[in-house]
């Protein structure tokens, strides 16, 4: 798998996501201003439950499907069909669990219950969206990106309609379900039109897939706890308004996060294949991925910390002024968070999934304890600081303490060497120029 293929695949993802991100920012800003901190916090409260449920809906398959397809390309139809059916069954159970929990936790609050019910309809479509990993495996992510862009344009028009017609928070709660539904229908149609393997279910394949993905379920659930507990604790401990401030800061911080995921998604198939072919080249590519992701994230953090005030003021207005301090704290959180995303590629390649639960459980407990003590006194800023310290502990410090994953930290340190970054940047530019010359000749 050539690096030029990876770069071309990433290029399509990034171009589409840049346009989508701009739309998302503009529409999101208008919606946040219209809803105000309280209703905006309520929408994100409902979103937190969806995020909690998604790891269970996906059954850890989102971390292993690309590898399964690489290992058994002839069985792609059975792999994808079985995965989708498994996730659909899980989505039904998860939706019932979310509704039941909110009914008990927010007893008597009909508004919260309805918003959570409407928002979490997306879980059913998210189960079918697992088909996107076939596109990743085939390095055809441009289709997924284009479909995602078209879907978001349609949903953006719908959101503008809601703003113009002065609709209630209920109408906004269902927009994510529309978005995912459009993507799912389009991806399935394209999959069938391309003559890919016929989707079919197999009980034996389901057992086989689950035996390798099960390690990721609780591990990813722990990550969801780390990422979403703060929203739930903020809402229940200090109110929806404070969660609105926190959510605005997170949205601002994550505006270009798609770039990092596009790069990681494009590198993953190559890294997994090189693991089987060339150990040294595999480790080199891991260091390259660490280097690109961490330095880009750090550069973004510096810029956003310096310009936090105009960013929040322009995007969300004076009513979200409390989000400025939160944004400055959160930016470094993303640097350490992305270290963990890259490390998960290494863990998959090394087949060390069994350690994920311990790593993420320790991070989840660390995060909940910090939030419990910091939120009552510092509100959204306390939640942001708890998130930062959790990511530093889990994705950097723990790598040196816990021996089975220590090698990944050594690979990361190699990538952090500025000389390594400069050398590999030149190699990538050189290969791009060579690729362009070949196309022109």
Secondary structure, DSSP 8 states (H G I E B T S, - for coil): --HHHHHHHHHHHHHHHHHHHHHHHHHHHHHHHHHHHHHHHHHHHHHHHHHHHHHHHHTTGGGTHHHHHHH-GGGHHHHHHHHHHHHHHHHHHHHHHHHHHHHHHTTT-HHHHHHHHHHTTHHHHHHHGGGHHHHHHTT-HHHHHHHHHHHHHHHHHHHHHHHHTT--HHHHHTHHHHHHHHHHHHHHHHHHHTT-------HHHHHHHHHHHHHHHHHHHHHHHHHHHHHHHHHHHH-HHHHHHHHHHHHHHTTTHHHHHHHHHHHHHHHHHHHHH-HHHHHHHHHHHHHHHHHHHHHHHHHHHHTHHHHHHHHH-GGGTTHHHHHHHHHHHHHHHHHHHHHHHHHHHHT-GGGHHHHHHHHHHHHHHHHHHHHHHHHHHHHHHHHHHHHHIIIIIHHHHSGGGHHHHHHHHHHH-HHHHHHHHHHHHHHHHHHHHHHH-
